[in-house]
Amino acid sequence: MNLAIDYLGKSDNLISMETKYLTATEVARNFSAVLDEVENGQEIVVLRGKVAIAKLTPAGEKKPNGAKILALLEEFHAKGHGGPNKDFDDAMAIVAKRRDEQRVVRTNPWDKY
């Protein structure tokens, strides 16, 4: 985990699809991988030092994903609305699993050199 993320107290977990914070140097060194993440819906804030200077977001429509839906559902339940529904939770887990199976993982072409 990088210092910028530690400093801001943000998670480096892509599954949650929370905004990810990277330094300008990290973005420059991993630009292709960063673009892949943005293409898959990840929002990335670019930092110079500890100051946010840019935000990278997908250019197309933002498509909801299973992880985000599950997080919203858990928040809904935590606020006392409705109750857990095992059938629904199981169905959402299947949706998230299928999404992960269909996700295109691109390798960094520079890794082979």
N, C-alpha and C positions, 0 to 999 in steps of 0.2 A: 504494500500500500504506500502511496506517495505522501510526502509531507503536506501538500496542499489539502488533500482529502482529510488527513489527520487534523490539521489546523481547523478546518471548517466543520469537523465532526460529521461528515457525510459518509455514507456507506459506499464501498467500491463494488457492491453487488449489482450486477447487471440484470439479474432476474427480476428484481423489484421494479426496475425501470424508473427509479428515482433519478433526478438530475445527477449527472456525474461531473466532477470537477477535475480538470487536468491542467497542468501548466502548459504554456506555449511550447516549451521544449519537448514535453511528452507528446503533444499533438504533432509537432514537426517530425519527430522520430518515428511515429507510428501512424502517419497520416492515412494510409490505406485502411488499416484496421479501424481507425477512428471513423472514417467514412462508412465502413461496413456497419459499425454500431449505430450510427445515425440513420442509415438506411433501414435498419431493423427497428427503428422507433426510439432509440436512445437519445435523450437530450444531453448535450455536453456544453459546459461553460468553460471557456478558456481563460486561464489566469495568467497575469504577468505579475510575478511576485505573489502578493495576496489580494490583488485587485482583479475583479472580473472585467475582461475587456471585450469578450465576444460570446455569443451563444450559437451553437450549431444545433439545428433542428431539422427534421425531415422536411423536404420540399413538398412532398405530396400530402394527401390526406392522412391525418393521424388515425391509425387503426387501433382499436382497443385490443388488448391481448389478455389471455387467460390469467396471467399473474396479476395484472392490474384489477381485473374483475374480482378475483379472489380477495385481494387486499381491500377493495371497497366493500365487499360482502362482510369480511371480518370486522371492519370499522362499523358497519351498519349494526352487526350483532353486538359489538362492544357497547354501543350506545343504547342497548336495550330494545332495539326494534326487531321484531320477529324472533325466531329462535333457530338454532342450528337445524338443518334439514339434511340428514345423511345422504339421501338419494341425490339431492341437488349438489351437495359438496362432492360426492363421488363423480357425478356428471361433469362438474367443473374441473376436477382433477384429470379426467379423461381428456377434456378439451385442452388443458394446459400441456398434457403429455403429447398429444397429437401435434400441437403447435411446435413443441420442441423437436419432435421427430421430423417435421417438415422444414425446419429452419435451415437455411443454406449457410453452411460454415465455410467461409472463404479463408484460404491460407495466405500468409504473407509471402509473395513471390521472392522476396529478398532473403528469406530464411534458408533457401537452398544454396546460397553462396557463402 
